[in-house]
Amino acid sequence: MMADFCGTRYAIATSSGTTALHLALLSLGIGCGDEVIVPSLTFIATANAVSYTGARPVFVDSETETWNLDPDLIEQSITPQTKAIIPVHLYGHPCNLDPILEIANRYNLSVIEDAAEAQGALYKGKIVGGIGDLGTFSFYGNKIITTGEGGIVVTNRSDLAEKVRILRDHGMSSQKRYWHPVLGYNYRMTNIQAALGVAQMERVDGIIAAKKRIAQAYTTGLQNVAGIQLPPEADWANSVFWLYSILIDDQAFEMDRDRLMEVLKSKNIETRPLFPPLHLQPIYNQGEVLPIAEKLSKQGLSLPSAISMSNSDIQRTIEAIIGK
Ligand SMILES: *Cc1c(COP(=O)(O)O)cnc(C)c1O
């Protein structure tokens, strides 16, 4: 179902989005001594999967237009050790993939799309996840569809699909049972989770439509509020608005992001800050400065975006923000 959904030849289910990323990297032969370019502004699993292989994640800043990996900053981070780029379609908005694919092609790098937050999003009319060499998705409880925990790797390449399948299942040979030519893992999805996933896939279009309905309602209510910047939607993009996220300019809004989160919390409205950039995380901090990611992370918050939200829930959130 996911192969059909993404328009790819293969889809291999895994135990999580993180293990899907790990297997995608291993299938490309990435390991010690290699470098992989990742955005700094993402969930930490994107970079951790690189670290698990022994390779080093190299952090690149975001672009203002999409909040995603800035294609103009990639080349300066490429070294002879660079093997791959992982564009992340953050908060449901696709990355500007064409220039990323062009650079990857020119330097002979692989591209793994981390589509964990963007199932169903379109880049120039094409579904994300199915565009790079491999794409990965997460089916964690807060993602577009869920199997509790779960994930999947999609690809058009039979060689990579076969490697992912073998590495997922203890590295066991597809020819000879209990014979293990490579060091593998148990990263399989259980059949119980898969059954949940099938039922979720039957309603995925409705789930995505609900995310877009919520986004439209927030946009209508918040578009003329001084100091609030709405989430990106580039004219070549079709976002699924996984989490509807806004930026707060503390001067113009006359309140900063953290204070707004407290005010909303006091009215029983739960929000989330944008991810802290990975180059500032304790396990990765080497004193780098990536100003756009840092600014977005400082100013951004995600509003309640559950598909069960009623119009009046959304209106109450909008009024609480405006009335702060
Ligand atoms: C959720 C997420 C992951 C990890 O998925 P899990 O299923 O939680 O392992 C990876 N990358 C991004 C961008 C995510 O949002």
PDBQT file of the ligand as one rigid body, heavy atoms in Angstrom, charges set to zero:
ROOT
HETATM    1  C1  LIG A 401       9.401  11.071  14.037  1.00  0.00    +0.000 C 
HETATM    2  C2  LIG A 401      10.587  11.340  13.195  1.00  0.00    +0.000 A 
HETATM    3  C3  LIG A 401      11.604  10.392  13.014  1.00  0.00    +0.000 A 
HETATM    4  C4  LIG A 401      11.698   9.121  13.802  1.00  0.00    +0.000 C 
HETATM    5  O1  LIG A 401      10.612   8.298  13.732  1.00  0.00    +0.000 OA
HETATM    6  P1  LIG A 401      10.347   7.223  14.907  1.00  0.00    +0.000 P 
HETATM    7  O2  LIG A 401       9.269   6.382  14.314  1.00  0.00    +0.000 OA
HETATM    8  O3  LIG A 401       9.918   7.993  16.104  1.00  0.00    +0.000 OA
HETATM    9  O4  LIG A 401      11.612   6.474  15.113  1.00  0.00    +0.000 OA
HETATM   10  C5  LIG A 401      12.618  10.682  12.142  1.00  0.00    +0.000 A 
HETATM   11  N1  LIG A 401      12.671  11.845  11.495  1.00  0.00    +0.000 NA
HETATM   12  C6  LIG A 401      11.741  12.798  11.655  1.00  0.00    +0.000 A 
HETATM   13  C7  LIG A 401      11.850  14.066  10.890  1.00  0.00    +0.000 C 
HETATM   14  C8  LIG A 401      10.662  12.576  12.525  1.00  0.00    +0.000 A 
HETATM   15  O5  LIG A 401       9.757  13.550  12.716  1.00  0.00    +0.000 OA
ENDROOT
TORSDOF 0
